[in-house]
Amino acid sequence: MTVWDDLVGQDRVHAALSAAARDADALVTADASGTPPPEASKMTHAWLFTGPPGSGGPTAARAFAAALQCVSPDRALGGEPGCGFCDGCHTSLIGTHADVEVIRTDLLSIGVKETRELVRRAQLSPAVGRWQVIVLEDADRLTEGAGNVLLKAVEEPAPRTVWLLCAPSLEDVLPTIRSRCRHLVLRTPPVDAVADVLIRRDGIEPEAARAAARATQGHIGRARRLATDERARARRATVLKLPLRVDYIGGCLKAAQELIDSATEDAKQVAEDVDVKETEDMKAALGASAGGRMPRGTAGVMKELADRQKRRSTRTQRDSLDLALTELTGFYRDVLALQFGSRIALANGDIQDALDRVARASTPERTLRRIEAIAACREALDRNVAPLLAVEAMAVSLRAG
């Protein structure tokens, strides 16, 4: 099993990264032996991975980081870096390699303070590996100030440092940063390829794997959760009932409230799973007494932790709402396909009766307006409009068509 095995349906990206990893290996070997490096190299110091959610940008970045650290002896015999078994590959993939830093945030943004720490680390030489690799999975969440801090490091990198940035699209990254990166575009993986991964790697039953892959339209992470989590399936069923419940204003408002309540419950579950343990660990680290009394001078630290947990809860709620809106868009996309008599596979074939009912009661023009209403709701949430207000406005627009 190589490091590339989890890169689903991305043959062109795989080819580009493999070639760069081979050239990177040649550059390190040339430095170590004192021989001249290759004249033309496909390796560069900064990469930008973009693609729709679920296409696997962070997966590609982590696989490339592992290939850069590969120390397999097969390389000397012409083998491709990224064997998946050597110490460099293994520790990079599981997140324990000393020279691979993977940054992901569970907050709404990445600020200047965190970015300065990354830039400081990027100036260091590799401690035990072949390259110093910084994987920034949420480059689109950099604030403007953080982006300006990062720009200097990307412009003038250390000799053996590689930046791997991931974002949904080019527009989500500052122009000055993206112009200094090599850009790779990932596509939505084919449904069959996603189902095959769920069957082969996660041991999911073929029928359930195919249904989950189809329902999530090729999003690997969501497909895995849908196939393995009963709560995710129940939440999806609730969301897909919304188009049938907006026949009158009262139904619109009630459906909107239930959607917000579902997202809030998701955030609450994350808090129950993470926040309590995180708080207890912090209290123990600060030396809280057996009765729970905190030492003097620690109130600021605990307040900072509480603020972070609150911001994480806000993002969890936003992410849950965004997923619900994505599923609603998929519902109306299927309705539109039925109205035009298209033969494309339906993402929500398990609720064919509901799709037929909405398709017969409407027109393609009204369906397109409903899809636009969902997009407008997402934009409103991005502008920090109150979630309930944004969802209520969307539900009323779905009724009007």
C-alpha atoms as a printed R data frame, in Angstrom:
    type eleno elety resid chain resno       x      y       z
1   ATOM     1    CA   MET     A     1   0.000  0.000   0.000
2   ATOM     2    CA   THR     A     2   1.624  3.243  -1.176
3   ATOM     3    CA   VAL     A     3   0.960  6.716   0.151
4   ATOM     4    CA   TRP     A     4  -1.091  7.439  -2.971
5   ATOM     5    CA   ASP     A     5  -3.724  4.745  -2.408
6   ATOM     6    CA   ASP     A     6  -6.157  7.097  -0.659
7   ATOM     7    CA   LEU     A     7  -5.971  9.627  -3.495
8   ATOM     8    CA   VAL     A     8  -9.220  8.602  -5.191
9   ATOM     9    CA   GLY     A     9  -9.910  9.417  -8.820
10  ATOM    10    CA   GLN     A    10  -7.081 11.960  -9.170
11  ATOM    11    CA   ASP     A    11  -4.793 10.405 -11.782
12  ATOM    12    CA   ARG     A    12  -3.420 13.697 -13.131
13  ATOM    13    CA   VAL     A    13  -2.647 15.024  -9.652
14  ATOM    14    CA   HIS     A    14  -1.013 11.719  -8.721
15  ATOM    15    CA   ALA     A    15   1.200 11.872 -11.820
16  ATOM    16    CA   ALA     A    16   2.266 15.472 -11.122
17  ATOM    17    CA   LEU     A    17   3.082 14.811  -7.467
18  ATOM    18    CA   SER     A    18   4.935 11.572  -8.231
19  ATOM    19    CA   ALA     A    19   7.134 13.359 -10.738
20  ATOM    20    CA   ALA     A    20   7.819 16.163  -8.267
21  ATOM    21    CA   ALA     A    21   8.650 13.654  -5.503
22  ATOM    22    CA   ARG     A    22  11.168 11.918  -7.783
23  ATOM    23    CA   ASP     A    23  12.816 15.242  -8.605
24  ATOM    24    CA   ALA     A    24  12.810 16.223  -4.922
25  ATOM    25    CA   ASP     A    25  14.538 12.945  -4.103
26  ATOM    26    CA   ALA     A    26  17.129 13.640  -6.804
27  ATOM    27    CA   LEU     A    27  17.755 17.129  -5.390
28  ATOM    28    CA   VAL     A    28  18.374 15.791  -1.865
29  ATOM    29    CA   THR     A    29  20.602 13.013  -3.187
30  ATOM    30    CA   ALA     A    30  22.589 15.511  -5.242
31  ATOM    31    CA   ASP     A    31  23.081 17.747  -2.201
32  ATOM    32    CA   ALA     A    32  24.263 14.814  -0.094
33  ATOM    33    CA   SER     A    33  26.693 13.501  -2.700
34  ATOM    34    CA   GLY     A    34  27.919 16.844  -3.976
35  ATOM    35    CA   THR     A    35  26.883 16.057  -7.538
36  ATOM    36    CA   PRO     A    36  25.152 18.731  -9.644
37  ATOM    37    CA   PRO     A    37  21.355 18.748  -9.217
38  ATOM    38    CA   PRO     A    38  19.060 18.055 -12.176
39  ATOM    39    CA   GLU     A    39  18.824 20.995 -14.578
40  ATOM    40    CA   ALA     A    40  15.037 20.894 -14.918
41  ATOM    41    CA   SER     A    41  12.934 19.988 -11.914
42  ATOM    42    CA   LYS     A    42   9.212 19.560 -11.388
43  ATOM    43    CA   MET     A    43   9.718 20.239  -7.679
44  ATOM    44    CA   THR     A    44   8.976 23.654  -6.193
45  ATOM    45    CA   HIS     A    45   8.769 25.152  -2.718
46  ATOM    46    CA   ALA     A    46   5.043 26.015  -2.609
47  ATOM    47    CA   TRP     A    47   1.957 24.141  -3.815
48  ATOM    48    CA   LEU     A    48  -1.719 25.025  -3.821
49  ATOM    49    CA   PHE     A    49  -4.335 22.247  -3.940
50  ATOM    50    CA   THR     A    50  -7.849 23.327  -4.883
51  ATOM    51    CA   GLY     A    51 -11.003 21.381  -5.580
52  ATOM    52    CA   PRO     A    52 -14.595 20.909  -4.428
53  ATOM    53    CA   PRO     A    53 -15.233 19.688  -0.873
54  ATOM    54    CA   GLY     A    54 -14.502 15.984  -0.571
55  ATOM    55    CA   SER     A    55 -12.159 15.853  -3.553
56  ATOM    56    CA   GLY     A    56  -9.212 15.056  -1.296
57  ATOM    57    CA   GLY     A    57  -6.941 18.115  -1.314
58  ATOM    58    CA   PRO     A    58  -5.640 17.539   2.249
59  ATOM    59    CA   THR     A    59  -5.242 13.819   1.460
60  ATOM    60    CA   ALA     A    60  -3.126 14.661  -1.595
61  ATOM    61    CA   ALA     A    61  -1.033 17.114   0.435
62  ATOM    62    CA   ARG     A    62  -0.356 14.577   3.206
63  ATOM    63    CA   ALA     A    63   0.507 11.876   0.662
64  ATOM    64    CA   PHE     A    64   2.953 14.243  -1.054
65  ATOM    65    CA   ALA     A    65   4.490 15.164   2.319
66  ATOM    66    CA   ALA     A    66   5.022 11.464   3.032
67  ATOM    67    CA   ALA     A    67   6.577 10.888  -0.403
68  ATOM    68    CA   LEU     A    68   9.001 13.776   0.215
69  ATOM    69    CA   GLN     A    69  10.122 12.106   3.461
70  ATOM    70    CA   CYS     A    70  10.320  8.584   1.976
71  ATOM    71    CA   VAL     A    71  13.563  6.743   2.854
72  ATOM    72    CA   SER     A    72  12.779  3.415   1.192
73  ATOM    73    CA   PRO     A    73  15.936  1.706  -0.169
74  ATOM    74    CA   ASP     A    74  13.962  0.891  -3.341
75  ATOM    75    CA   ARG     A    75  14.451  4.503  -4.459
76  ATOM    76    CA   ALA     A    76  18.064  3.721  -5.325
77  ATOM    77    CA   LEU     A    77  16.797  1.008  -7.670
78  ATOM    78    CA   GLY     A    78  14.387  3.321  -9.471
79  ATOM    79    CA   GLY     A    79  11.435  2.872  -7.132
80  ATOM    80    CA   GLU     A    80   8.913  5.676  -6.733
81  ATOM    81    CA   PRO     A    81   9.104  7.692  -3.493
82  ATOM    82    CA   GLY     A    82   6.078  7.100  -1.284
83  ATOM    83    CA   CYS     A    83   6.312  3.390  -0.506
84  ATOM    84    CA   GLY     A    84   3.975  3.729   2.481
85  ATOM    85    CA   PHE     A    85   5.996  1.317   4.648
86  ATOM    86    CA   CYS     A    86   9.255  3.065   5.553
87  ATOM    87    CA   ASP     A    87   9.638  5.139   8.698
88  ATOM    88    CA   GLY     A    88   9.445  8.432   6.786
89  ATOM    89    CA   CYS     A    89   6.180  7.535   5.039
90  ATOM    90    CA   HIS     A    90   4.561  5.933   8.073
91  ATOM    91    CA   THR     A    91   5.265  8.717  10.551
92  ATOM    92    CA   SER     A    92   4.239 11.387   8.033
93  ATOM    93    CA   LEU     A    93   0.878  9.742   7.423
94  ATOM    94    CA   ILE     A    94   0.033  9.213  11.098
95  ATOM    95    CA   GLY     A    95   1.167 12.708  12.070
96  ATOM    96    CA   THR     A    96   4.245 12.020  14.182
97  ATOM    97    CA   HIS     A    97   7.057 12.986  11.788
98  ATOM    98    CA   ALA     A    98   9.234 15.694  13.324
99  ATOM    99    CA   ASP     A    99   9.496 17.614  10.039
100 ATOM   100    CA   VAL     A   100   5.888 17.451   8.850
101 ATOM   101    CA   GLU     A   101   3.523 19.987  10.417
102 ATOM   102    CA   VAL     A   102  -0.165 19.583   9.523
103 ATOM   103    CA   ILE     A   103  -2.316 22.599  10.381
104 ATOM   104    CA   ARG     A   104  -6.095 22.316  10.422
105 ATOM   105    CA   THR     A   105  -8.444 24.513  12.404
106 ATOM   106    CA   ASP     A   106 -11.740 23.834  14.102
107 ATOM   107    CA   LEU     A   107 -12.321 27.591  14.388
108 ATOM   108    CA   LEU     A   108 -13.717 30.098  11.903
109 ATOM   109    CA   SER     A   109 -10.319 31.538  10.957
110 ATOM   110    CA   ILE     A   110  -6.548 31.275  11.318
111 ATOM   111    CA   GLY     A   111  -5.042 34.403  12.815
112 ATOM   112    CA   VAL     A   112  -1.751 36.246  12.715
113 ATOM   113    CA   LYS     A   113  -0.377 34.685  15.912
114 ATOM   114    CA   GLU     A   114  -0.692 31.100  14.667
115 ATOM   115    CA   THR     A   115   0.686 32.034  11.248
116 ATOM   116    CA   ARG     A   116   3.772 33.694  12.713
117 ATOM   117    CA   GLU     A   117   4.528 30.481  14.584
118 ATOM   118    CA   LEU     A   118   4.283 28.551  11.312
119 ATOM   119    CA   VAL     A   119   6.596 30.989   9.550
120 ATOM   120    CA   ARG     A   120   9.110 30.664  12.388
121 ATOM   121    CA   ARG     A   121   9.053 26.884  12.067
122 ATOM   122    CA   ALA     A   122   9.420 27.075   8.278
123 ATOM   123    CA   GLN     A   123  12.804 28.780   8.673
124 ATOM   124    CA   LEU     A   124  14.262 25.765  10.477
125 ATOM   125    CA   SER     A   125  16.279 23.083   8.744
126 ATOM   126    CA   PRO     A   126  14.849 19.551   8.753
127 ATOM   127    CA   ALA     A   127  15.556 17.833  12.075
128 ATOM   128    CA   VAL     A   128  15.489 14.196  10.991
129 ATOM   129    CA   GLY     A   129  13.813 14.146   7.573
130 ATOM   130    CA   ARG     A   130  14.682 15.227   4.083
131 ATOM   131    CA   TRP     A   131  12.406 18.288   3.912
132 ATOM   132    CA   GLN     A   132  10.633 20.647   6.299
133 ATOM   133    CA   VAL     A   133   6.990 20.338   5.176
134 ATOM   134    CA   ILE     A   134   4.143 22.620   6.284
135 ATOM   135    CA   VAL     A   135   0.660 21.375   5.314
136 ATOM   136    CA   LEU     A   136  -1.974 24.110   5.738
137 ATOM   137    CA   GLU     A   137  -5.292 22.330   5.208
138 ATOM   138    CA   ASP     A   138  -7.480 25.421   5.698
139 ATOM   139    CA   ALA     A   139  -5.628 28.102   3.736
140 ATOM   140    CA   ASP     A   140  -8.986 29.662   2.868
141 ATOM   141    CA   ARG     A   141  -9.501 30.466   6.574
142 ATOM   142    CA   LEU     A   142  -6.441 32.706   6.841
143 ATOM   143    CA   THR     A   143  -7.363 36.241   7.834
144 ATOM   144    CA   GLU     A   144  -6.021 39.016   5.629
145 ATOM   145    CA   GLY     A   145  -3.342 39.819   8.196
146 ATOM   146    CA   ALA     A   146  -2.340 36.160   8.481
147 ATOM   147    CA   GLY     A   147  -2.132 35.907   4.707
148 ATOM   148    CA   ASN     A   148   0.248 38.854   4.587
149 ATOM   149    CA   VAL     A   149   2.426 37.208   7.244
150 ATOM   150    CA   LEU     A   150   2.512 33.980   5.225
151 ATOM   151    CA   LEU     A   151   3.349 35.796   1.989
152 ATOM   152    CA   LYS     A   152   6.878 36.696   3.096
153 ATOM   153    CA   ALA     A   153   7.675 33.070   3.941
154 ATOM   154    CA   VAL     A   154   6.332 31.820   0.610
155 ATOM   155    CA   GLU     A   155   8.255 34.520  -1.281
156 ATOM   156    CA   GLU     A   156  11.583 33.745   0.397
157 ATOM   157    CA   PRO     A   157  11.479 30.122   1.594
158 ATOM   158    CA   ALA     A   158  14.253 28.313   3.411
159 ATOM   159    CA   PRO     A   159  16.275 26.009   1.096
160 ATOM   160    CA   ARG     A   160  14.638 22.753   2.253
161 ATOM   161    CA   THR     A   161  11.125 23.965   3.165
162 ATOM   162    CA   VAL     A   162   7.935 23.079   1.277
163 ATOM   163    CA   TRP     A   163   4.541 24.742   1.764
164 ATOM   164    CA   LEU     A   164   1.418 22.715   0.856
165 ATOM   165    CA   LEU     A   165  -1.741 24.859   0.938
166 ATOM   166    CA   CYS     A   166  -5.303 23.553   0.501
167 ATOM   167    CA   ALA     A   167  -8.373 25.622  -0.383
168 ATOM   168    CA   PRO     A   168 -11.691 25.120  -2.176
169 ATOM   169    CA   SER     A   169 -10.775 27.507  -5.012
170 ATOM   170    CA   LEU     A   170  -8.149 29.992  -6.174
171 ATOM   171    CA   GLU     A   171 -10.391 32.889  -5.152
172 ATOM   172    CA   ASP     A   172 -10.175 31.766  -1.516
173 ATOM   173    CA   VAL     A   173  -6.440 32.546  -1.390
174 ATOM   174    CA   LEU     A   174  -4.736 35.937  -1.627
175 ATOM   175    CA   PRO     A   175  -3.601 36.637  -5.230
176 ATOM   176    CA   THR     A   176  -0.079 37.393  -4.024
177 ATOM   177    CA   ILE     A   177   0.171 33.950  -2.403
178 ATOM   178    CA   ARG     A   178  -1.421 31.876  -5.161
179 ATOM   179    CA   SER     A   179   0.814 33.510  -7.782
180 ATOM   180    CA   ARG     A   180   3.831 32.028  -5.983
181 ATOM   181    CA   CYS     A   181   2.458 28.482  -5.760
182 ATOM   182    CA   ARG     A   182   2.222 25.645  -8.236
183 ATOM   183    CA   HIS     A   183  -1.486 25.021  -8.638
184 ATOM   184    CA   LEU     A   184  -3.081 21.554  -8.788
185 ATOM   185    CA   VAL     A   185  -6.832 21.156  -9.347
186 ATOM   186    CA   LEU     A   186  -8.607 18.111  -7.962
187 ATOM   187    CA   ARG     A   187 -11.936 16.902  -9.321
188 ATOM   188    CA   THR     A   188 -14.914 15.342  -7.591
189 ATOM   189    CA   PRO     A   189 -14.102 11.614  -7.369
190 ATOM   190    CA   PRO     A   190 -16.367  9.239  -9.333
191 ATOM   191    CA   VAL     A   191 -19.064  7.619  -7.232
192 ATOM   192    CA   ASP     A   192 -17.816  4.125  -8.080
193 ATOM   193    CA   ALA     A   193 -14.290  5.010  -6.954
194 ATOM   194    CA   VAL     A   194 -15.554  6.358  -3.622
195 ATOM   195    CA   ALA     A   195 -17.672  3.248  -3.056
196 ATOM   196    CA   ASP     A   196 -14.667  1.054  -3.829
197 ATOM   197    CA   VAL     A   197 -12.580  2.847  -1.182
198 ATOM   198    CA   LEU     A   198 -15.323  2.443   1.444
199 ATOM   199    CA   ILE     A   199 -15.564 -1.272   0.674
200 ATOM   200    CA   ARG     A   200 -11.836 -1.937   0.459
201 ATOM   201    CA   ARG     A   201 -10.496  0.253   3.249
202 ATOM   202    CA   ASP     A   202 -13.393  0.620   5.684
203 ATOM   203    CA   GLY     A   203 -15.038 -2.777   5.287
204 ATOM   204    CA   ILE     A   204 -18.464 -1.326   4.518
205 ATOM   205    CA   GLU     A   205 -21.047 -3.519   2.814
206 ATOM   206    CA   PRO     A   206 -21.081 -2.907  -0.976
207 ATOM   207    CA   GLU     A   207 -24.726 -1.831  -1.150
208 ATOM   208    CA   ALA     A   208 -24.384  0.607   1.750
209 ATOM   209    CA   ALA     A   209 -21.111  1.951   0.337
210 ATOM   210    CA   ARG     A   210 -22.620  2.623  -3.084
211 ATOM   211    CA   ALA     A   211 -25.696  4.276  -1.562
212 ATOM   212    CA   ALA     A   212 -23.556  6.555   0.630
213 ATOM   213    CA   ALA     A   213 -21.225  7.475  -2.235
214 ATOM   214    CA   ARG     A   214 -24.204  8.291  -4.448
215 ATOM   215    CA   ALA     A   215 -26.001 10.316  -1.761
216 ATOM   216    CA   THR     A   216 -22.932 12.455  -1.011
217 ATOM   217    CA   GLN     A   217 -22.100 12.937  -4.716
218 ATOM   218    CA   GLY     A   218 -18.531 11.741  -4.415
219 ATOM   219    CA   HIS     A   219 -17.546 13.353  -1.093
220 ATOM   220    CA   ILE     A   220 -15.334 10.726   0.549
221 ATOM   221    CA   GLY     A   221 -15.506 11.949   4.149
222 ATOM   222    CA   ARG     A   222 -19.254 12.490   4.141
223 ATOM   223    CA   ALA     A   223 -19.826  9.146   2.427
224 ATOM   224    CA   ARG     A   224 -17.872  7.351   5.143
225 ATOM   225    CA   ARG     A   225 -19.804  9.109   7.897
226 ATOM   226    CA   LEU     A   226 -23.160  8.452   6.244
227 ATOM   227    CA   ALA     A   227 -22.355  4.765   5.851
228 ATOM   228    CA   THR     A   228 -21.160  4.301   9.430
229 ATOM   229    CA   ASP     A   229 -23.117  6.806  11.578
230 ATOM   230    CA   GLU     A   230 -26.817  6.294  12.271
231 ATOM   231    CA   ARG     A   231 -27.150  9.878  13.502
232 ATOM   232    CA   ALA     A   232 -25.852 11.191  10.173
233 ATOM   233    CA   ARG     A   233 -28.443  9.147   8.308
234 ATOM   234    CA   ALA     A   234 -31.232 10.406  10.571
235 ATOM   235    CA   ARG     A   235 -30.114 14.027  10.136
236 ATOM   236    CA   ARG     A   236 -30.011 13.628   6.337
237 ATOM   237    CA   ALA     A   237 -33.525 12.153   6.329
238 ATOM   238    CA   THR     A   238 -34.781 15.165   8.285
239 ATOM   239    CA   VAL     A   239 -33.143 17.623   5.895
240 ATOM   240    CA   LEU     A   240 -34.570 15.953   2.787
241 ATOM   241    CA   LYS     A   241 -38.105 16.169   4.174
242 ATOM   242    CA   LEU     A   242 -37.905 19.979   4.191
243 ATOM   243    CA   PRO     A   243 -38.993 20.474   0.526
244 ATOM   244    CA   LEU     A   244 -42.244 18.662   1.341
245 ATOM   245    CA   ARG     A   245 -42.965 20.835   4.379
246 ATOM   246    CA   VAL     A   246 -42.890 24.349   2.907
247 ATOM   247    CA   ASP     A   247 -46.455 24.433   1.589
248 ATOM   248    CA   TYR     A   248 -47.453 27.211   4.026
249 ATOM   249    CA   ILE     A   249 -45.655 29.897   6.014
250 ATOM   250    CA   GLY     A   250 -46.006 28.117   9.337
251 ATOM   251    CA   GLY     A   251 -44.411 25.007   7.862
252 ATOM   252    CA   CYS     A   252 -41.535 27.096   6.493
253 ATOM   253    CA   LEU     A   253 -40.772 28.621   9.886
254 ATOM   254    CA   LYS     A   254 -41.066 25.305  11.698
255 ATOM   255    CA   ALA     A   255 -38.790 23.520   9.202
256 ATOM   256    CA   ALA     A   256 -36.229 26.329   9.477
257 ATOM   257    CA   GLN     A   257 -36.226 26.081  13.267
258 ATOM   258    CA   GLU     A   258 -35.750 22.316  13.127
259 ATOM   259    CA   LEU     A   259 -32.809 22.737  10.748
260 ATOM   260    CA   ILE     A   260 -31.149 25.184  13.155
261 ATOM   261    CA   ASP     A   261 -31.906 22.897  16.110
262 ATOM   262    CA   SER     A   262 -30.266 19.981  14.276
263 ATOM   263    CA   ALA     A   263 -27.115 22.022  13.626
264 ATOM   264    CA   THR     A   264 -27.064 23.172  17.256
265 ATOM   265    CA   GLU     A   265 -27.370 19.573  18.420
266 ATOM   266    CA   ASP     A   266 -24.388 18.624  16.247
267 ATOM   267    CA   ALA     A   267 -22.355 21.384  17.899
268 ATOM   268    CA   LYS     A   268 -23.520 20.229  21.328
269 ATOM   269    CA   GLN     A   269 -22.443 16.648  20.627
270 ATOM   270    CA   VAL     A   270 -18.977 17.840  19.610
271 ATOM   271    CA   ALA     A   271 -18.803 19.865  22.827
272 ATOM   272    CA   GLU     A   272 -19.771 16.843  24.890
273 ATOM   273    CA   ASP     A   273 -17.130 14.729  23.171
274 ATOM   274    CA   VAL     A   274 -14.299 17.257  23.235
275 ATOM   275    CA   ASP     A   275 -14.876 20.264  25.491
276 ATOM   276    CA   VAL     A   276 -15.288 18.447  28.822
277 ATOM   277    CA   LYS     A   277 -12.090 16.425  28.422
278 ATOM   278    CA   GLU     A   278 -10.233 19.477  27.118
279 ATOM   279    CA   THR     A   279 -11.311 21.535  30.127
280 ATOM   280    CA   GLU     A   280 -10.411 18.816  32.627
281 ATOM   281    CA   ASP     A   281  -6.998 18.329  31.008
282 ATOM   282    CA   MET     A   282  -6.338 22.070  31.185
283 ATOM   283    CA   LYS     A   283  -7.328 22.213  34.858
284 ATOM   284    CA   ALA     A   284  -5.028 19.307  35.653
285 ATOM   285    CA   ALA     A   285  -2.167 20.940  33.742
286 ATOM   286    CA   LEU     A   286  -2.677 24.170  35.685
287 ATOM   287    CA   GLY     A   287  -2.639 22.304  39.006
288 ATOM   288    CA   ALA     A   288  -6.267 22.523  40.087
289 ATOM   289    CA   SER     A   289  -6.901 21.203  43.591
290 ATOM   290    CA   ALA     A   290  -9.006 18.123  44.300
291 ATOM   291    CA   GLY     A   291 -12.033 20.307  44.995
292 ATOM   292    CA   GLY     A   292 -11.746 21.963  41.612
293 ATOM   293    CA   ARG     A   293 -10.350 25.248  42.928
294 ATOM   294    CA   MET     A   294  -8.025 26.851  40.386
295 ATOM   295    CA   PRO     A   295  -4.685 28.397  41.354
296 ATOM   296    CA   ARG     A   296  -4.483 32.164  41.301
297 ATOM   297    CA   GLY     A   297  -3.544 33.732  37.988
298 ATOM   298    CA   THR     A   298  -5.099 31.040  35.803
299 ATOM   299    CA   ALA     A   299  -8.457 32.714  35.113
300 ATOM   300    CA   GLY     A   300  -7.172 34.243  31.874
301 ATOM   301    CA   VAL     A   301  -6.040 30.871  30.540
302 ATOM   302    CA   MET     A   302  -9.405 29.268  31.294
303 ATOM   303    CA   LYS     A   303 -11.264 32.185  29.696
304 ATOM   304    CA   GLU     A   304  -9.140 31.836  26.554
305 ATOM   305    CA   LEU     A   305 -10.004 28.128  26.417
306 ATOM   306    CA   ALA     A   306 -13.723 28.884  26.858
307 ATOM   307    CA   ASP     A   307 -13.585 31.449  24.040
308 ATOM   308    CA   ARG     A   308 -11.881 28.939  21.767
309 ATOM   309    CA   GLN     A   309 -14.528 26.321  22.537
310 ATOM   310    CA   LYS     A   310 -17.270 28.835  21.790
311 ATOM   311    CA   ARG     A   311 -15.718 29.673  18.404
312 ATOM   312    CA   ARG     A   312 -15.372 25.967  17.648
313 ATOM   313    CA   SER     A   313 -19.048 25.455  18.464
314 ATOM   314    CA   THR     A   314 -19.950 28.258  16.069
315 ATOM   315    CA   ARG     A   315 -17.948 26.666  13.274
316 ATOM   316    CA   THR     A   316 -19.453 23.235  13.962
317 ATOM   317    CA   GLN     A   317 -22.931 24.707  13.681
318 ATOM   318    CA   ARG     A   318 -22.007 26.516  10.454
319 ATOM   319    CA   ASP     A   319 -20.488 23.362   8.979
320 ATOM   320    CA   SER     A   320 -23.586 21.348   9.863
321 ATOM   321    CA   LEU     A   321 -25.838 23.952   8.257
322 ATOM   322    CA   ASP     A   322 -23.634 24.052   5.171
323 ATOM   323    CA   LEU     A   323 -23.896 20.276   4.839
324 ATOM   324    CA   ALA     A   324 -27.691 20.494   5.105
325 ATOM   325    CA   LEU     A   325 -27.783 23.156   2.385
326 ATOM   326    CA   THR     A   326 -25.558 21.002   0.180
327 ATOM   327    CA   GLU     A   327 -27.976 18.095   0.578
328 ATOM   328    CA   LEU     A   328 -30.925 20.357  -0.239
329 ATOM   329    CA   THR     A   329 -29.145 21.512  -3.385
330 ATOM   330    CA   GLY     A   330 -28.641 17.877  -4.344
331 ATOM   331    CA   PHE     A   331 -32.382 17.244  -3.833
332 ATOM   332    CA   TYR     A   332 -33.389 20.014  -6.227
333 ATOM   333    CA   ARG     A   333 -30.679 19.011  -8.676
334 ATOM   334    CA   ASP     A   334 -32.359 15.592  -8.848
335 ATOM   335    CA   VAL     A   335 -35.759 17.270  -9.268
336 ATOM   336    CA   LEU     A   336 -34.371 19.299 -12.171
337 ATOM   337    CA   ALA     A   337 -32.965 16.146 -13.763
338 ATOM   338    CA   LEU     A   338 -36.391 14.500 -13.585
339 ATOM   339    CA   GLN     A   339 -38.103 17.565 -15.026
340 ATOM   340    CA   PHE     A   340 -35.781 17.579 -18.021
341 ATOM   341    CA   GLY     A   341 -35.957 13.804 -18.456
342 ATOM   342    CA   SER     A   342 -32.191 13.445 -17.924
343 ATOM   343    CA   ARG     A   343 -30.706  9.981 -17.603
344 ATOM   344    CA   ILE     A   344 -28.004 10.958 -15.109
345 ATOM   345    CA   ALA     A   345 -27.865  8.954 -11.880
346 ATOM   346    CA   LEU     A   346 -29.884 10.481  -9.053
347 ATOM   347    CA   ALA     A   347 -28.035 11.282  -5.846
348 ATOM   348    CA   ASN     A   348 -31.187 10.693  -3.798
349 ATOM   349    CA   GLY     A   349 -32.688  7.713  -5.533
350 ATOM   350    CA   ASP     A   350 -33.725  6.272  -2.168
351 ATOM   351    CA   ILE     A   351 -36.453  8.962  -1.933
352 ATOM   352    CA   GLN     A   352 -37.667  8.710  -5.532
353 ATOM   353    CA   ASP     A   353 -41.306  9.251  -4.503
354 ATOM   354    CA   ALA     A   354 -40.542 12.619  -2.916
355 ATOM   355    CA   LEU     A   355 -38.510 13.706  -5.940
356 ATOM   356    CA   ASP     A   356 -41.336 12.745  -8.309
357 ATOM   357    CA   ARG     A   357 -43.879 14.600  -6.198
358 ATOM   358    CA   VAL     A   358 -41.914 17.852  -6.184
359 ATOM   359    CA   ALA     A   359 -41.008 17.532  -9.871
360 ATOM   360    CA   ARG     A   360 -44.660 17.104 -10.916
361 ATOM   361    CA   ALA     A   361 -45.835 20.030  -8.786
362 ATOM   362    CA   SER     A   362 -43.296 22.493 -10.163
363 ATOM   363    CA   THR     A   363 -41.436 23.658 -13.267
364 ATOM   364    CA   PRO     A   364 -37.710 23.769 -14.130
365 ATOM   365    CA   GLU     A   365 -37.777 27.552 -13.749
366 ATOM   366    CA   ARG     A   366 -39.117 27.329 -10.201
367 ATOM   367    CA   THR     A   367 -36.593 24.604  -9.353
368 ATOM   368    CA   LEU     A   368 -33.732 26.818 -10.521
369 ATOM   369    CA   ARG     A   369 -35.031 29.684  -8.378
370 ATOM   370    CA   ARG     A   370 -35.100 27.346  -5.389
371 ATOM   371    CA   ILE     A   371 -31.488 26.335  -5.997
372 ATOM   372    CA   GLU     A   372 -30.612 30.039  -6.176
373 ATOM   373    CA   ALA     A   373 -32.408 30.602  -2.842
374 ATOM   374    CA   ILE     A   374 -30.227 27.942  -1.212
375 ATOM   375    CA   ALA     A   375 -27.097 29.576  -2.656
376 ATOM   376    CA   ALA     A   376 -28.279 32.947  -1.312
377 ATOM   377    CA   CYS     A   377 -28.693 31.410   2.141
378 ATOM   378    CA   ARG     A   378 -25.114 30.120   2.075
379 ATOM   379    CA   GLU     A   379 -23.858 33.554   1.081
380 ATOM   380    CA   ALA     A   380 -25.857 35.143   3.910
381 ATOM   381    CA   LEU     A   381 -24.311 32.737   6.426
382 ATOM   382    CA   ASP     A   382 -20.852 33.628   5.094
383 ATOM   383    CA   ARG     A   383 -21.680 37.285   5.813
384 ATOM   384    CA   ASN     A   384 -22.566 36.357   9.424
385 ATOM   385    CA   VAL     A   385 -26.315 36.870   9.048
386 ATOM   386    CA   ALA     A   386 -28.166 35.289  11.984
387 ATOM   387    CA   PRO     A   387 -28.544 31.603  10.992
388 ATOM   388    CA   LEU     A   388 -32.249 31.345  11.861
389 ATOM   389    CA   LEU     A   389 -33.062 34.489   9.881
390 ATOM   390    CA   ALA     A   390 -31.129 33.240   6.833
391 ATOM   391    CA   VAL     A   391 -32.716 29.780   6.905
392 ATOM   392    CA   GLU     A   392 -36.222 31.183   7.410
393 ATOM   393    CA   ALA     A   393 -35.779 33.462   4.385
394 ATOM   394    CA   MET     A   394 -34.601 30.470   2.348
395 ATOM   395    CA   ALA     A   395 -37.543 28.315   3.431
396 ATOM   396    CA   VAL     A   396 -40.033 31.038   2.407
397 ATOM   397    CA   SER     A   397 -38.264 31.340  -0.969
398 ATOM   398    CA   LEU     A   398 -38.486 27.558  -1.435
399 ATOM   399    CA   ARG     A   399 -42.237 27.829  -0.894
400 ATOM   400    CA   ALA     A   400 -42.597 30.659  -3.421
401 ATOM   401    CA   GLY     A   401 -40.359 29.007  -5.987
